[in-house]
């Protein structure tokens, strides 16, 4: 058994230091910072002077502006080409619509009837022009075979 005094000391140390029961090391004081003297360094760059820097800045801006003008002109040229192609496409679309309208009129049943009557002399049959086919009139081979023979001979 532990003496009560040691027990109380054990509890105080446990509460104070935690599971390890060892005191945490105290942090060392931060070293004091020394102030350094700054040295000036001269850059051996040819544009170090103010006038030369300003001149080079103006030249750089001038080059950028010239490039901007060239790009804008190129874009305008491309836009002109696109507009001319759009005009050509519109003209072709109009021609296609005209051809479709002509095709519709030539395939229209009224146009075909008028053409058949006026140029070929075809007429609609009357009741007197009707022909009746009986079972005896049907060919043995079949009607389609007879038509094929007449068409290819």
LINPEUR-V741483 format. One record per backbone hydrogen bond with DSSP energy under -1.0 kcal/mol. NH is the residue of the N-H (numbers start at 1). CO is the residue of the C=O. If there is no record, write none. Layout:
NH;CO / NH;CO
//
This chain:
7;3 / 8;4 / 9;5 / 10;6 / 11;7 / 12;8 / 13;9 / 14;10 / 15;11 / 16;12 / 17;13 / 18;14 / 45;43 / 48;45 / 53;49 / 54;50 / 55;51 / 56;52 / 57;53 / 58;54 / 59;55 / 60;56 / 61;57 / 62;58 / 63;59 / 64;60 / 65;61 / 66;62 / 67;63 / 68;64 / 69;65 / 70;66 / 71;67 / 72;68 / 73;69 / 74;70 / 75;71 / 76;72 / 77;73 / 78;74 / 79;75 / 80;76 / 81;77 / 82;78 / 83;79 / 84;80 / 85;81 / 86;82 / 87;83 / 88;84 / 89;85 / 90;86 / 91;87 / 92;88 / 93;89 / 94;90 / 95;91 / 96;92 / 97;93 / 98;94 / 99;95 / 100;96 / 101;97 / 102;98 / 103;99 / 104;100 / 105;101 / 106;102 / 107;103 / 112;108 / 113;109 / 114;110 / 115;111 / 116;112 / 117;113 / 118;114 / 119;115 / 120;115 / 122;116 / 146;142 / 147;143 / 148;144 / 149;145 / 150;146 / 151;147 / 152;148
//
